[in-house]
Amino acid sequence: MKIALGGTGAFATKHLDGLNNIDDVEVVSVFGRTPDRTEAYAAEHGIAHWCTDLEEVLTHDDIDAVILATPTQMHAAQAIACMEAGKHVEVEIPLADSLADAKAVLATQERTGLVCMVGHTRRFNPSHQWVHNKIQAGEYTIQQMDVQTFFWRRTNSNAKGEPRSWTDHLLWHHAAHTVDLFQYQTGEKIVAANVMEGPHHPELGIAMDMSIQMKTESGQILTLSLSFNNDGPFGTFFRYIGDTGTYLARYDDLITGRDEVIDVSNVDVSMNGIELQDREFISAIREGREPNSSVHQVMACYEALHDLEQQLDG
């Protein structure tokens, strides 16, 4: 299977690393925003073709699918363009930064029948898979998820600390990870939600701190705190409080509320959530099925984010 990769940043490289572990998959093209950087990236990673125009990539008949690790504001339009050109597409989180754009992507997927998957990686991290498996087996019910997403990002920089040409967002990007995971793990609709944000950054124009609360039909609750003002440690910390135990997850590590380490190394074929996400994308294409984290499955997340944004605007 021949893949085109959109983007030359930190997450594009994470996808390359994951794809390198999947049999019979080759990244044959990469496209970025600037010629010098994109050419250098292609040379560094041994990618035969590079360009700065998605439309050029989509003219290549030998390309089967596209993985988009491009700026958030481009995701929806680029995903639609890929499917219109007959290419399967995996879009890094978030799918879009508006509900209207997210619905447009879903409509295109339904019309074309192509695989369109969104990078909600938390569904694939072995730590969260372990909890999900217990829930599916009827051995665990969540009472509350308490989550902290903390970064130090007072300047416009990416995960590698490099300058960014676009602005990130706590609600439409970082909250999307947890809101989707809460819905995925509980399997229930959100019936109540509240959001508060702190002051907007004078230059970036975005809220640097945010607090979100949600409740499901049966009363399971989510408490989510997000910040770009946090001076370490960085990342997202998940606490599952349930009827038969408490579990703390951070990326691929999982411990009980009593600090007992849980071995999740045998949950899946890899400990790399991005690789597992890419494996699901490739498998869904080969098997002609809907993937986990399809655009259809994650739409409830973007509906919830839209409702929260309406609160903030109001």
N, C-alpha and C positions, 0 to 999 in steps of 0.2 A: 504494500500500500504506500502510495506516495503522498506526502504531506507538505503543505506550505505553512510556514510559521509567520504570524504577524507580530512584529515587535522585536526589539533588541535589548530589552531591559532585564531586570532580575527574574521576572516570572517567565519570560521567554526561555531563559537559560534553564530554569527548573523543568520546563516542559521538554527541552532537548535532553536533559539528563534522564528524564523518565522514559522518553521514547527510545533512547539508546538501549534500554533493557527489554524492549518488546520485539519479538521475532518478526521478520519480514515487513518491517516498517522503515521508511527512509524519508528524511526531511530533504526535499529537493529544491526548495526555494524559501527565501526569507525576504520580507519587505519591511522597511522602516521609514522614518520620516526624513532622515538626512542621508545623502549619498555616501559621504565619507564614513560615517559610523556604520551604516548598513553593509557597505563593502568590506570594512574591516571585520565586522562580526561574521559575515559569511566565510571569509578567509580563515578566521580563527577556529571556526567550527566545521570547516570542510563542507560547506553547503554550496552546491554547484552554481545556483542562480540566485541573484539578488536584484532588487529594484526598490523604488520608492512609491510604487503605484499598485494598489490592489487590483485595479482593472487589468493591468498587464498580467498579473499572476493568474487571474481567472480565465485568460485566453488559452492557458496551457491545458490541453486535453488530457495529458497524462497525470494531472494532479487530481487525486480522489477526494481530498478533504483539506480543510483549513483550520488551524488553531489560532485564535485571536488573543494575543496578550498585548493589546494596543490600549491607548488611553480610553477611559470610561466613556467619554462623550462620543466615541466612534463606534462603540460596540454594536448598537442596534442596526445602524445603517450598513455596517460592514457585514454583519451576519445575514441580513436580508440580501445583500449583493451576492454573497457566496452561494446561497440557496438558489437565487434566481439564475446563477450560472451553472447549476447542477452539482454543486459541491456540498458535501456534508460539512458541518461546522461545529466546533467547540469554542464557546465564548468564555473568556475569563470572567470571573465575578467582578462587577455586577453585569447582568444582562443589559441593563439600560439605567438611565437616571431619571426616567419618568415612566409611569404606568402606560401611557399611550404608546410609547416606543416599544415597551415590552410586549404589549398586545399585538403590535404590528409584526414583530418577529414571530410570535406564536401563529398568527394568521398565515404567514408565509410558509412556516413549517407544515401546517395542516394542509395547505394547498399543494405543496411540492412533495410531501411524504418523505423528505430527507431527514437524516439524523441531525438534530440540533440539540446540543447539550450545553449546560451552563456549569462553570467551574465552582460549584459549591463544595469545596474540598472537604469540609468537615464531615460530610456524609461518608467519606472514604477513609479518613484517618482511622487506623486500627483501634485507637482508644475509644472513639465514638462508635465504631462498628461493634465493639465488645459490648457496650451498653445497649446498643440497638438490638443485638442478638438476644440479650436477656429479656428485653421488653417483648420482642416477638415471640419468645418462648413462654411468655406469661409468668416470668420469674421476677419481674421488677416493674413498678409503676412510679413514674416521676411525680413528686409533689411540688418541687420547685427546682428551677435552674437559676443559679446565681452566677453571672458571667461578668468578667472584667476584660475590656479590650483597651490596652494602654500602649501608647507610642509617644515618642518625643519627636514632634514634627512641626516646630515653630517656623521652619522655613520650608519652601516648596521643594522637597527632595524625595527620592524614591527609597525602596528598601535597601539599596546599596549605598545610600547617602549621596547620590548624584543629583544634580539639579533636574527638576522636572519642568516640562513645557505645559503641563496641565495640572489642574487642582483636584486633589483627592476629596473624599467626602465621608464623614462619619456615618451618616444615615444610609445613603444609597450604596455604599461599598461595605464598610466594616460592620454595620449593624445587620446587613443582609446575611452574612455568615451565620450569625446567631439566631436571627428570626427564622431563617429556613430550617436550621437544625432543631429549634424548639418545635416547629410544626412537624418536622420529619420524625422526631423521637416520640412526640405525644400522639401523632396521628389524628389530631383534633383541630377544629376551626377555632380561630381567635374570636372571642366575643367581646373583649374589652381591651383597650390599649391606651396608654398615656405616654407622652414624651415631653421632656423639658431640655432646653439647650442653654449653654452659657453664652457669653459675649462672642461676637464674630471677630475674627482676626482682622486688624485694620488694613492689611495688604492682601491676604488670601481671600477675604470675604466669606469665610466659612466658620461655622461654630467649632470651637476647639474642645468643648466638653458637652456631653450629652447623657441623659438618663432616660431609659425606656422601661416601661412595665407592660406586661401582657398577661391575659388570663384565657384559658381554654374553656370549652363547654362544661367540662366536669370539674373545673376549678384549679387545674394545674397552672402555676404562675411562673413567669420569667421576670427576673430583675437584671437589667443590663446596664452597665456603666461603661462609657467610652471617653477617651481623652487623647488629644494630641499634645497635652501639656505635661505628661508624665515622664519624669527623669529616671526611668528604669525601676524594676525590670520590665522588659518590653514583651509584647505578645498578648495572647488571649488565654485567660484562665477560666476553666469551666468547673463549676461545682454542681453535681447532680445530687439532689436530696430526694430520696425515695422511700418507699414503704419497707424495703428490705435492706437498705444500706445507703451510704453516702460515698460518692466517687468523685475524685478530682482529676480532671484531664487537662493536659497541656500538650497540644500537638500529638505526639505519638507516645507520651508517657501517661500512665494511669495508676493512681494509688487510691486506697480506701480513705475514709475519713479518719482512720487510725494510723495513717502513714504506712500502711502495708502495700508493698509494690505488687501490682498485678502484671503478669507476663502477657503481653499482647502480641508477641512476635510470631505466633502461629495463627493469628486471626485471618490473615490474607497472605498472598504470595510475596508481599513486600511491606516494608515499614514506611515507605514513601507515599504520602497521600496524593501528591501530584501524579506520580507514576500510576497509582491505582485508578485515579480519575481518568488518565489517558488510556489505560488498559480497557476500562469500561467503554470509552468512546470507540476505540478500535473494534472491540468485540461486538458492540451494537451494530456497527456498520456491516461487519462480516456476517452477522447472524440475522440481519434485517429486522431488528427489534427496537423498541423504545429503550433508551438507556436510563439508568438511575440518574437523577438530576437533569432530566429532559426539560426543555423549555415549558412543556405542559405541567410537569410536576412542580416546578419552582414558581409558577405564576402566583400562587397564593402568597408567597413571600413579598412579591412586588406590589400586590394589592394592599398588603399590610403596611408596607413602607409608604405607599401613596397616602393611605389614611393618616399616618403619622405626620407626613409632610403637610397635609391639609390642616392638621392641628396647629403646627408651627406657623403656617401662613395666616391662620385665623387669629 
